[in-house]
Each structure stands twice: as C-alpha cells, then as structure tokens.
C-alpha cells in the first residue's frame, strides 16, 4: 500500500508543478495577445488550474499526510525523521494551502471578469494570480528539492 501512496504523491507533484509551469508559459505568451483574446486565455488557465493543479496539489497533500502518519506509526520512526523530510513537509504544506485556498479560486474568478470592459480589475487580478503562482511554485519546488536531495 505504501508504494501506491508514493505513486500518488509523485503523480500529484508532477501534475501540480506541470500545471503551474504550463500556466506560467501560457501567461507569458498571453502578453503578446490583443486584450480581446485574453478572455479565452484566462478560461484556459482556469481549466488548467482546475484540471491539473487542484487534483495534483490535493493528491500530493493527501498522500503526503498518509505517508507521514504511516511513517510515524512504524518502529524506529524517530530515526527516519530528517531535517530534509521536515522541510519537504513544511514547504509542501504551505505551497498546497496557497494553491488550494488562493490560487485556484482566483483563477476561476479571473475567468469571469471581462478583460476589455473591466480592464483595471482584470489587470489587478492577473497580477495577483502571477504572484500567487510564483509563491506556490517556489514552495512546491523547494519541497521537491528537499525531498529529492535529502538536504535542506
């Protein structure tokens, strides 16, 4: 059963970071688009957040919690806890909370705003989304690096 949770954890982080990277590149490419086309772009970004990033971050968070609880219930658990593991858990938890509470809902709200008629509000929300994506991505990438290298 542990292998299934590890698979879900790795699949989740792949979906989460992959969705975040694709959103970043779509957002960068959208800067060259006319304002009239941005409604379509934001709907694509909202779908990307809902279809990739939301289940990816949820899967990563859930499997990480289950793996942690399983590890703490095993003999010699105190020896298995390393600073890198704790860093991975802390960074992943913060990144998942930012993604689930702020990033994904904000993506859905942006898709409902008219980029031409409500330009100022749209630009503010888009800038906020970029900042939230950067914060979420940095925490997720930090968790991935800490987990993969075993070093803080």
OpenMM code with the backbone's topology and positions (N, CA, C; nanometers):
from openmm import Vec3, app, unit

residues = "UNK UNK UNK UNK UNK UNK UNK UNK UNK UNK UNK UNK UNK UNK UNK UNK UNK UNK UNK UNK UNK UNK UNK UNK UNK UNK UNK UNK UNK UNK UNK UNK UNK UNK UNK UNK UNK UNK UNK UNK UNK UNK UNK UNK UNK UNK UNK UNK UNK UNK UNK UNK UNK UNK UNK UNK UNK UNK UNK UNK UNK UNK UNK UNK UNK UNK UNK UNK UNK UNK UNK UNK UNK UNK UNK UNK UNK UNK UNK UNK UNK UNK UNK UNK UNK UNK UNK UNK UNK UNK UNK UNK UNK UNK UNK UNK UNK UNK UNK UNK UNK UNK UNK UNK UNK UNK UNK UNK UNK UNK UNK UNK UNK UNK UNK UNK UNK UNK UNK UNK UNK UNK UNK UNK UNK UNK UNK UNK UNK UNK UNK UNK UNK UNK UNK UNK UNK UNK UNK UNK UNK UNK UNK UNK UNK UNK UNK UNK UNK UNK UNK UNK".split()
positions = [
    Vec3(0.0820, -0.1199, 0.0000),
    Vec3(0.0000, 0.0000, 0.0000),
    Vec3(0.0864, 0.1263, 0.0000),
    Vec3(0.2025, 0.1189, 0.0626),
    Vec3(0.2927, 0.2336, 0.0689),
    Vec3(0.3353, 0.2777, -0.0714),
    Vec3(0.3578, 0.1799, -0.1593),
    Vec3(0.4001, 0.2125, -0.2958),
    Vec3(0.2906, 0.2878, -0.3719),
    Vec3(0.1665, 0.2538, -0.3457),
    Vec3(0.0560, 0.3254, -0.4094),
    Vec3(0.0559, 0.4717, -0.3656),
    Vec3(0.0758, 0.4974, -0.2364),
    Vec3(0.0768, 0.6343, -0.1864),
    Vec3(0.1968, 0.7120, -0.2384),
    Vec3(0.3102, 0.6450, -0.2533),
    Vec3(0.4270, 0.7120, -0.3120),
    Vec3(0.3991, 0.7468, -0.4577),
    Vec3(0.3355, 0.6550, -0.5314),
    Vec3(0.2987, 0.6826, -0.6706),
    Vec3(0.2045, 0.8033, -0.6785),
    Vec3(0.1017, 0.8048, -0.5923),
    Vec3(0.0072, 0.9166, -0.5920),
    Vec3(0.0792, 1.0468, -0.5569),
    Vec3(0.1733, 1.0389, -0.4651),
    Vec3(0.2498, 1.1572, -0.4255),
    Vec3(0.3314, 1.2113, -0.5431),
    Vec3(0.4016, 1.1228, -0.6119),
    Vec3(0.4838, 1.1657, -0.7261),
    Vec3(0.3981, 1.2135, -0.8433),
    Vec3(0.2876, 1.1444, -0.8684),
    Vec3(0.1967, 1.1883, -0.9741),
    Vec3(0.1378, 1.3256, -0.9406),
    Vec3(0.1006, 1.3438, -0.8139),
    Vec3(0.0437, 1.4720, -0.7720),
    Vec3(0.1399, 1.5869, -0.7878),
    Vec3(0.2647, 1.5680, -0.7451),
    Vec3(0.3625, 1.6774, -0.7575),
    Vec3(0.3922, 1.7059, -0.9043),
    Vec3(0.3886, 1.6027, -0.9878),
    Vec3(0.4088, 1.6230, -1.1316),
    Vec3(0.2942, 1.7044, -1.1915),
    Vec3(0.1721, 1.6696, -1.1548),
    Vec3(0.0561, 1.7447, -1.2057),
    Vec3(0.0566, 1.8882, -1.1538),
    Vec3(0.0873, 1.9040, -1.0262),
    Vec3(0.0866, 2.0358, -0.9632),
    Vec3(0.1912, 2.1263, -1.0270),
    Vec3(0.3164, 2.0814, -1.0312),
    Vec3(0.4223, 2.1645, -1.0891),
    Vec3(0.4079, 2.1783, -1.2409),
    Vec3(0.3651, 2.0705, -1.3065),
    Vec3(0.3434, 2.0788, -1.4515),
    Vec3(0.2343, 2.1779, -1.4864),
    Vec3(0.1251, 2.1752, -1.4098),
    Vec3(0.0176, 2.2723, -1.4311),
    Vec3(0.0643, 2.4142, -1.4042),
    Vec3(0.1451, 2.4301, -1.3001),
    Vec3(0.1975, 2.5628, -1.2685),
    Vec3(0.2913, 2.6150, -1.3764),
    Vec3(0.3786, 2.5280, -1.4257),
    Vec3(0.4705, 2.5701, -1.5322),
    Vec3(0.3954, 2.6018, -1.6610),
    Vec3(0.2960, 2.5199, -1.6944),
    Vec3(0.2199, 2.5481, -1.8162),
    Vec3(0.1422, 2.6796, -1.8016),
    Vec3(0.0879, 2.7048, -1.6831),
    Vec3(0.0192, 2.8334, -1.6607),
    Vec3(0.1155, 2.9502, -1.6759),
    Vec3(0.2367, 2.9329, -1.6245),
    Vec3(0.3357, 3.0399, -1.6349),
    Vec3(0.3686, 3.0699, -1.7815),
    Vec3(0.3905, 2.9660, -1.8607),
    Vec3(0.4261, 2.9892, -2.0000),
    Vec3(0.3086, 3.0402, -2.0825),
    Vec3(0.1875, 2.9948, -2.0508),
    Vec3(0.0698, 3.0485, -2.1190),
    Vec3(0.0542, 3.1967, -2.0845),
    Vec3(0.0740, 3.2312, -1.9568),
    Vec3(0.0639, 3.3712, -1.9139),
    Vec3(0.1678, 3.4599, -1.9810),
    Vec3(0.2899, 3.4090, -1.9941),
    Vec3(0.3947, 3.4866, -2.0616),
    Vec3(0.3587, 3.5068, -2.2081),
    Vec3(0.3107, 3.4008, -2.2727),
    Vec3(0.2715, 3.4121, -2.4136),
    Vec3(0.1516, 3.5019, -2.4337),
    Vec3(0.0641, 3.5103, -2.3352),
    Vec3(-0.0572, 3.5914, -2.3470),
    Vec3(-0.0272, 3.7404, -2.3471),
    Vec3(0.0910, 3.7790, -2.3019),
    Vec3(0.1250, 3.9216, -2.3014),
    Vec3(0.1299, 3.9796, -2.4422),
    Vec3(0.1528, 3.8937, -2.5412),
    Vec3(0.1604, 3.9392, -2.6808),
    Vec3(0.0241, 3.9387, -2.7495),
    Vec3(-0.0769, 3.8866, -2.6808),
    Vec3(-0.2104, 3.8763, -2.7400),
    Vec3(-0.2873, 4.0076, -2.7245),
    Vec3(-0.3766, 4.0370, -2.8188),
    Vec3(-0.4635, 4.1532, -2.8003),
    Vec3(-0.5567, 4.1308, -2.6803),
    Vec3(-0.5959, 4.2367, -2.6179),
    Vec3(-0.6793, 4.2290, -2.4969),
    Vec3(-0.8082, 4.1509, -2.5215),
    Vec3(-0.8623, 4.1567, -2.6412),
    Vec3(-0.9867, 4.0854, -2.6723),
    Vec3(-0.9694, 3.9341, -2.6600),
    Vec3(-0.8491, 3.8834, -2.6797),
    Vec3(-0.8243, 3.7390, -2.6737),
    Vec3(-0.7957, 3.6894, -2.5318),
    Vec3(-0.7791, 3.7778, -2.4374),
    Vec3(-0.7401, 3.7378, -2.3032),
    Vec3(-0.8507, 3.6631, -2.2289),
    Vec3(-0.9760, 3.6834, -2.2686),
    Vec3(-1.0848, 3.6082, -2.2046),
    Vec3(-1.0678, 3.4588, -2.2305),
    Vec3(-1.0305, 3.4231, -2.3519),
    Vec3(-1.0083, 3.2821, -2.3860),
    Vec3(-0.8877, 3.2283, -2.3089),
    Vec3(-0.7833, 3.3072, -2.3011),
    Vec3(-0.6620, 3.2650, -2.2297),
    Vec3(-0.6929, 3.2411, -2.0826),
    Vec3(-0.7680, 3.3305, -2.0204),
    Vec3(-0.7976, 3.3129, -1.8779),
    Vec3(-0.8887, 3.1929, -1.8541),
    Vec3(-0.9779, 3.1631, -1.9471),
    Vec3(-1.0589, 3.0411, -1.9338),
    Vec3(-0.9707, 2.9170, -1.9438),
    Vec3(-0.8718, 2.9190, -2.0318),
    Vec3(-0.7769, 2.8074, -2.0428),
    Vec3(-0.6961, 2.7930, -1.9142),
    Vec3(-0.6520, 2.9035, -1.8584),
    Vec3(-0.5755, 2.8997, -1.7339),
    Vec3(-0.6611, 2.8503, -1.6178),
    Vec3(-0.7870, 2.8899, -1.6139),
    Vec3(-0.8765, 2.8419, -1.5087),
    Vec3(-0.8973, 2.6914, -1.5220),
    Vec3(-0.9126, 2.6430, -1.6446),
    Vec3(-0.9250, 2.4983, -1.6663),
    Vec3(-0.7986, 2.4258, -1.6244),
    Vec3(-0.6855, 2.4802, -1.6575),
    Vec3(-0.5574, 2.4213, -1.6190),
    Vec3(-0.5468, 2.4125, -1.4665),
    Vec3(-0.5886, 2.5166, -1.3992),
    Vec3(-0.5845, 2.5158, -1.2529),
    Vec3(-0.6796, 2.4120, -1.1953),
    Vec3(-0.7975, 2.4037, -1.2523),
    Vec3(-0.8994, 2.3132, -1.2014),
    Vec3(-0.8695, 2.1673, -1.2359),
    Vec3(-0.8146, 2.1406, -1.3544),
    Vec3(-0.7954, 2.0035, -1.4014),
    Vec3(-0.6600, 1.9461, -1.3605),
    Vec3(-0.5555, 2.0280, -1.3559),
    Vec3(-0.4213, 1.9780, -1.3224),
    Vec3(-0.3762, 2.0154, -1.1819),
    Vec3(-0.3776, 2.1434, -1.1527),
    Vec3(-0.3185, 2.1892, -1.0274),
    Vec3(-0.4016, 2.1511, -0.9050),
    Vec3(-0.5314, 2.1619, -0.9130),
    Vec3(-0.6166, 2.1280, -0.7989),
    Vec3(-0.6038, 1.9804, -0.7597),
    Vec3(-0.6273, 1.8861, -0.8513),
    Vec3(-0.6121, 1.7456, -0.8098),
    Vec3(-0.4670, 1.7091, -0.7783),
    Vec3(-0.3720, 1.7717, -0.8463),
    Vec3(-0.2314, 1.7432, -0.8184),
    Vec3(-0.1915, 1.7852, -0.6785),
    Vec3(-0.2301, 1.9062, -0.6389),
    Vec3(-0.1938, 1.9523, -0.5050),
    Vec3(-0.2715, 1.8764, -0.3977),
    Vec3(-0.3980, 1.8438, -0.4257),
    Vec3(-0.4752, 1.7640, -0.3298),
    Vec3(-0.4164, 1.6237, -0.3138),
    Vec3(-0.3815, 1.5615, -0.4263),
    Vec3(-0.3215, 1.4278, -0.4212),
    Vec3(-0.1889, 1.4283, -0.3482),
    Vec3(-0.1085, 1.5290, -0.3726),
    Vec3(0.0202, 1.5403, -0.3054),
    Vec3(0.0012, 1.5612, -0.1557),
    Vec3(-0.0893, 1.6495, -0.1205),
    Vec3(-0.1147, 1.6787, 0.0203),
    Vec3(-0.1698, 1.5561, 0.0933),
    Vec3(-0.2701, 1.4911, 0.0359),
    Vec3(-0.3320, 1.3754, 0.0993),
    Vec3(-0.2326, 1.2597, 0.1129),
    Vec3(-0.1630, 1.2288, 0.0047),
    Vec3(-0.0672, 1.1172, 0.0103),
    Vec3(0.0491, 1.1499, 0.1039),
    Vec3(0.0919, 1.2745, 0.1067),
    Vec3(0.1985, 1.3138, 0.1985),
    Vec3(0.1569, 1.2982, 0.3438),
    Vec3(0.0334, 1.3378, 0.3731),
    Vec3(-0.0166, 1.3205, 0.5099),
    Vec3(-0.0259, 1.1725, 0.5466),
    Vec3(-0.0758, 1.0903, 0.4555),
    Vec3(-0.0865, 0.9465, 0.4829),
    Vec3(0.0509, 0.8836, 0.4982),
    Vec3(0.1447, 0.9202, 0.4117),
    Vec3(0.2808, 0.8665, 0.4239),
    Vec3(0.3454, 0.9102, 0.5552),
    Vec3(0.3211, 1.0324, 0.5956),
    Vec3(0.3769, 1.0819, 0.7218),
    Vec3(0.3188, 1.0055, 0.8401),
    Vec3(0.1870, 0.9909, 0.8420),
    Vec3(0.1231, 0.9182, 0.9518),
    Vec3(0.1672, 0.7721, 0.9555),
    Vec3(0.1831, 0.7120, 0.8397),
    Vec3(0.2309, 0.5737, 0.8319),
    Vec3(0.3730, 0.5634, 0.8858),
    Vec3(0.4557, 0.6600, 0.8491),
    Vec3(0.5949, 0.6571, 0.8937),
    Vec3(0.6042, 0.6735, 1.0449),
    Vec3(0.5265, 0.7650, 1.1010),
    Vec3(0.5336, 0.7883, 1.2451),
    Vec3(0.4789, 0.6709, 1.3257),
    Vec3(0.3966, 0.5874, 1.2639),
    Vec3(0.3429, 0.4721, 1.3331),
    Vec3(0.4312, 0.3496, 1.3242),
    Vec3(0.5416, 0.3597, 1.2507),
    Vec3(0.6291, 0.2429, 1.2340),
    Vec3(0.7401, 0.2431, 1.3380),
    Vec3(0.7989, 0.1229, 1.3636),
    Vec3(0.9109, 0.1169, 1.4578),
    Vec3(1.0306, 0.1958, 1.4042),
    Vec3(1.0988, 0.2639, 1.4903),
    Vec3(1.2165, 0.3414, 1.4513),
    Vec3(1.1822, 0.4699, 1.3798),
    Vec3(1.0604, 0.5192, 1.4001),
    Vec3(1.0161, 0.6400, 1.3300),
    Vec3(1.1004, 0.7604, 1.3656),
    Vec3(1.1484, 0.7671, 1.4870),
    Vec3(1.2291, 0.8819, 1.5293),
    Vec3(1.3575, 0.8909, 1.4489),
    Vec3(1.4094, 0.7764, 1.4065),
    Vec3(1.5333, 0.7764, 1.3267),
    Vec3(1.5073, 0.8156, 1.1819),
    Vec3(1.3841, 0.7948, 1.1344),
    Vec3(1.3520, 0.8234, 0.9947),
    Vec3(1.3273, 0.9714, 0.9689),
    Vec3(1.3024, 1.0471, 1.0743),
    Vec3(1.2718, 1.1891, 1.0575),
    Vec3(1.4021, 1.2661, 1.0410),
    Vec3(1.4153, 1.3291, 0.9261),
    Vec3(1.5351, 1.4086, 0.8993),
    Vec3(1.4940, 1.5542, 0.8788),
    Vec3(1.5897, 1.6451, 0.8911),
    Vec3(1.5560, 1.7859, 0.8643),
    Vec3(1.5049, 1.8075, 0.7212),
    Vec3(1.5586, 1.7329, 0.6246),
    Vec3(1.5129, 1.7480, 0.4861),
    Vec3(1.3680, 1.7032, 0.4711),
    Vec3(1.3323, 1.5943, 0.5389),
    Vec3(1.1944, 1.5463, 0.5335),
    Vec3(1.0999, 1.6479, 0.5970),
    Vec3(1.1380, 1.7022, 0.7098),
    Vec3(1.0538, 1.8029, 0.7750),
    Vec3(1.0421, 1.9288, 0.6886),
    Vec3(1.1511, 1.9670, 0.6234),
    Vec3(1.1466, 2.0829, 0.5341),
    Vec3(1.0535, 2.0559, 0.4163),
    Vec3(1.0632, 1.9350, 0.3583),
    Vec3(0.9751, 1.8986, 0.2475),
    Vec3(0.8293, 1.9059, 0.2918),
    Vec3(0.7997, 1.8540, 0.4097),
    Vec3(0.6626, 1.8553, 0.4591),
    Vec3(0.6128, 1.9977, 0.4823),
    Vec3(0.6936, 2.0801, 0.5436),
    Vec3(0.6525, 2.2180, 0.5729),
    Vec3(0.6322, 2.2984, 0.4447),
    Vec3(0.7296, 2.2919, 0.3538),
    Vec3(0.7180, 2.3682, 0.2290),
    Vec3(0.6014, 2.3181, 0.1446),
    Vec3(0.5838, 2.1869, 0.1379),
    Vec3(0.4732, 2.1304, 0.0607),
    Vec3(0.3384, 2.1697, 0.1174),
    Vec3(0.3267, 2.1689, 0.2488),
    Vec3(0.2007, 2.2067, 0.3125),
    Vec3(0.1677, 2.3532, 0.2860),
    Vec3(0.2655, 2.4398, 0.3000),
    Vec3(0.2417, 2.5829, 0.2745),
    Vec3(0.2064, 2.6054, 0.1276),
    Vec3(0.2809, 2.5418, 0.0371),
    Vec3(0.2521, 2.5556, -0.1056),
    Vec3(0.1139, 2.5049, -0.1426),
    Vec3(0.0735, 2.3918, -0.0836),
    Vec3(-0.0590, 2.3367, -0.1124),
    Vec3(-0.1692, 2.4290, -0.0601),
    Vec3(-0.1501, 2.4863, 0.0570),
    Vec3(-0.2506, 2.5779, 0.1116),
    Vec3(-0.2635, 2.7016, 0.0217),
    Vec3(-0.1516, 2.7564, -0.0222),
    Vec3(-0.1568, 2.8725, -0.1125),
    Vec3(-0.2308, 2.8350, -0.2410),
    Vec3(-0.2012, 2.7163, -0.2944),
    Vec3(-0.2652, 2.6727, -0.4184),
    Vec3(-0.4149, 2.6515, -0.4000),
    Vec3(-0.4511, 2.5784, -0.2962),
    Vec3(-0.5911, 2.5399, -0.2769),
    Vec3(-0.6792, 2.6545, -0.2282),
    Vec3(-0.6243, 2.7420, -0.1440),
    Vec3(-0.7066, 2.8473, -0.0837),
    Vec3(-0.7076, 2.9754, -0.1679),
    Vec3(-0.5976, 3.0048, -0.2340),
    Vec3(-0.5878, 3.1333, -0.3053),
    Vec3(-0.5769, 3.1189, -0.4573),
    Vec3(-0.4848, 3.0355, -0.5053),
    Vec3(-0.4513, 3.0308, -0.6480),
    Vec3(-0.5665, 2.9786, -0.7340),
    Vec3(-0.6174, 2.8607, -0.7022),
    Vec3(-0.7226, 2.8005, -0.7850),
    Vec3(-0.8516, 2.8832, -0.7808),
    Vec3(-0.8992, 2.9264, -0.6627),
    Vec3(-1.0202, 3.0110, -0.6639),
    Vec3(-1.0016, 3.1424, -0.7403),
    Vec3(-0.8834, 3.2040, -0.7296),
    Vec3(-0.8583, 3.3290, -0.8003),
    Vec3(-0.8605, 3.3074, -0.9520),
    Vec3(-0.8116, 3.1923, -0.9973),
    Vec3(-0.8140, 3.1621, -1.1412),
    Vec3(-0.9575, 3.1545, -1.1921),
    Vec3(-1.0453, 3.0956, -1.1120),
    Vec3(-1.1859, 3.0898, -1.1511),
    Vec3(-1.2519, 3.2264, -1.1547),
    Vec3(-1.2136, 3.3123, -1.0599),
    Vec3(-1.2707, 3.4485, -1.0572),
    Vec3(-1.2212, 3.5323, -1.1750),
    Vec3(-1.0955, 3.5175, -1.2120),
    Vec3(-1.0425, 3.5951, -1.3250),
    Vec3(-1.1164, 3.5604, -1.4535),
    Vec3(-1.1495, 3.4315, -1.4708),
    Vec3(-1.2174, 3.3880, -1.5927),
    Vec3(-1.3557, 3.4505, -1.6071),
    Vec3(-1.4117, 3.5044, -1.4992),
    Vec3(-1.5438, 3.5659, -1.5046),
    Vec3(-1.5389, 3.7166, -1.5279),
    Vec3(-1.4185, 3.7721, -1.5315),
    Vec3(-1.4030, 3.9170, -1.5495),
    Vec3(-1.3743, 3.9459, -1.6970),
    Vec3(-1.4396, 4.0485, -1.7500),
    Vec3(-1.4190, 4.0890, -1.8893),
    Vec3(-1.2888, 4.1678, -1.8993),
    Vec3(-1.1898, 4.1177, -1.9769),
    Vec3(-1.0607, 4.1868, -1.9852),
    Vec3(-1.0668, 4.3215, -2.0570),
    Vec3(-1.1695, 4.3437, -2.1361),
    Vec3(-1.1814, 4.4711, -2.2076),
    Vec3(-1.2652, 4.5702, -2.1268),
    Vec3(-1.3833, 4.5285, -2.0835),
    Vec3(-1.4744, 4.6171, -2.0117),
    Vec3(-1.4317, 4.6459, -1.8689),
    Vec3(-1.3643, 4.5524, -1.8064),
    Vec3(-1.3196, 4.5689, -1.6675),
    Vec3(-1.1663, 4.5554, -1.6628),
    Vec3(-1.1009, 4.6338, -1.7455),
    Vec3(-0.9563, 4.6199, -1.7654),
    Vec3(-0.8763, 4.6385, -1.6368),
    Vec3(-0.9090, 4.7386, -1.5573),
    Vec3(-0.8305, 4.7647, -1.4356),
    Vec3(-0.8432, 4.6490, -1.3367),
    Vec3(-0.9649, 4.6021, -1.3151),
    Vec3(-0.9864, 4.4897, -1.2237),
    Vec3(-0.9186, 4.3627, -1.2772),
    Vec3(-0.9305, 4.3408, -1.4068),
    Vec3(-0.8695, 4.2233, -1.4698),
    Vec3(-0.7176, 4.2256, -1.4515),
    Vec3(-0.6559, 4.3410, -1.4760),
    Vec3(-0.5104, 4.3516, -1.4636),
    Vec3(-0.4647, 4.3307, -1.3190),
    Vec3(-0.5394, 4.3841, -1.2227),
    Vec3(-0.5061, 4.3621, -1.0807),
    Vec3(-0.5147, 4.2140, -1.0444),
    Vec3(-0.6213, 4.1499, -1.0883),
    Vec3(-0.6399, 4.0079, -1.0558),
    Vec3(-0.5339, 3.9225, -1.1247),
    Vec3(-0.4979, 3.9596, -1.2452),
    Vec3(-0.3951, 3.8834, -1.3185),
    Vec3(-0.2584, 3.8989, -1.2523),
    Vec3(-0.2274, 4.0185, -1.2052),
    Vec3(-0.1009, 4.0398, -1.1345),
    Vec3(-0.0996, 3.9611, -1.0033),
    Vec3(-0.2130, 3.9590, -0.9340),
    Vec3(-0.2229, 3.8813, -0.8095),
    Vec3(-0.2052, 3.7323, -0.8386),
    Vec3(-0.2648, 3.6863, -0.9473),
    Vec3(-0.2523, 3.5451, -0.9843),
    Vec3(-0.1069, 3.5096, -1.0149),
    Vec3(-0.0372, 3.5979, -1.0808),
    Vec3(0.1040, 3.5737, -1.1108),
    Vec3(0.1854, 3.5643, -0.9818),
    Vec3(0.1599, 3.6539, -0.8868),
    Vec3(0.2310, 3.6484, -0.7585),
    Vec3(0.1989, 3.5213, -0.6817),
    Vec3(0.0713, 3.4859, -0.6771),
    Vec3(0.0311, 3.3639, -0.6069),
    Vec3(0.0933, 3.2403, -0.6720),
    Vec3(0.0960, 3.2383, -0.8038),
    Vec3(0.1573, 3.1260, -0.8746),
    Vec3(0.3055, 3.1147, -0.8453),
    Vec3(0.3718, 3.2286, -0.8366),
    Vec3(0.5143, 3.2284, -0.8055),
    Vec3(0.5389, 3.1766, -0.6637),
    Vec3(0.4579, 3.2207, -0.5697),
    Vec3(0.4726, 3.1773, -0.4308),
    Vec3(0.4465, 3.0272, -0.4195),
    Vec3(0.3364, 2.9824, -0.4780),
    Vec3(0.3010, 2.8404, -0.4733),
    Vec3(0.4096, 2.7554, -0.5404),
    Vec3(0.4553, 2.7999, -0.6549),
    Vec3(0.5583, 2.7254, -0.7279),
    Vec3(0.6904, 2.7186, -0.6537),
    Vec3(0.7284, 2.8277, -0.5889),
    Vec3(0.8535, 2.8262, -0.5128),
    Vec3(0.8467, 2.7306, -0.3950),
    Vec3(0.7336, 2.7298, -0.3247),
    Vec3(0.7188, 2.6364, -0.2133),
    Vec3(0.7170, 2.4916, -0.2621),
    Vec3(0.6439, 2.4652, -0.3701),
    Vec3(0.6372, 2.3293, -0.4237),
    Vec3(0.7743, 2.2840, -0.4747),
    Vec3(0.8442, 2.3728, -0.5437),
    Vec3(0.9774, 2.3377, -0.5949),
    Vec3(1.0754, 2.3176, -0.4798),
    Vec3(1.0660, 2.4001, -0.3774),
    Vec3(1.1514, 2.3814, -0.2600),
    Vec3(1.1254, 2.2485, -0.1927),
    Vec3(0.9972, 2.2095, -0.1824),
    Vec3(0.9628, 2.0794, -0.1240),
    Vec3(1.0176, 1.9666, -0.2091),
    Vec3(1.0072, 1.9801, -0.3404),
    Vec3(1.0590, 1.8776, -0.4302),
    Vec3(1.2099, 1.8644, -0.4177),
    Vec3(1.2799, 1.9754, -0.4118),
    Vec3(1.4255, 1.9725, -0.3997),
    Vec3(1.4667, 1.9122, -0.2656),
    Vec3(1.3997, 1.9524, -0.1582),
    Vec3(1.4328, 1.8982, -0.0263),
    Vec3(1.4088, 1.7484, -0.0212),
    Vec3(1.2987, 1.7031, -0.0810),
    Vec3(1.2690, 1.5610, -0.0817),
    Vec3(1.3614, 1.4806, -0.1707),
    Vec3(1.3989, 1.5374, -0.2841),
    Vec3(1.4817, 1.4641, -0.3799),
    Vec3(1.6271, 1.4577, -0.3384),
    Vec3(1.6781, 1.5647, -0.2798),
    Vec3(1.8207, 1.5674, -0.2461),
    Vec3(1.8471, 1.5218, -0.1038),
    Vec3(1.7451, 1.5262, -0.0189),
    Vec3(1.7644, 1.4891, 0.1193),
    Vec3(1.8393, 1.5943, 0.1976),
    Vec3(1.8532, 1.7132, 0.1383),
    Vec3(1.9220, 1.8240, 0.2049),
    Vec3(1.8314, 1.9446, 0.2095),
    Vec3(1.8415, 2.0221, 0.3147),
    Vec3(1.7619, 2.1462, 0.3216),
    Vec3(1.8159, 2.2536, 0.2284),
] * unit.nanometer
topology = app.Topology()
chain = topology.addChain("A")
for resn in residues:
    res = topology.addResidue(resn, chain)
    for name in ("N", "CA", "C"):
        topology.addAtom(name, app.Element.getBySymbol(name[0]), res)
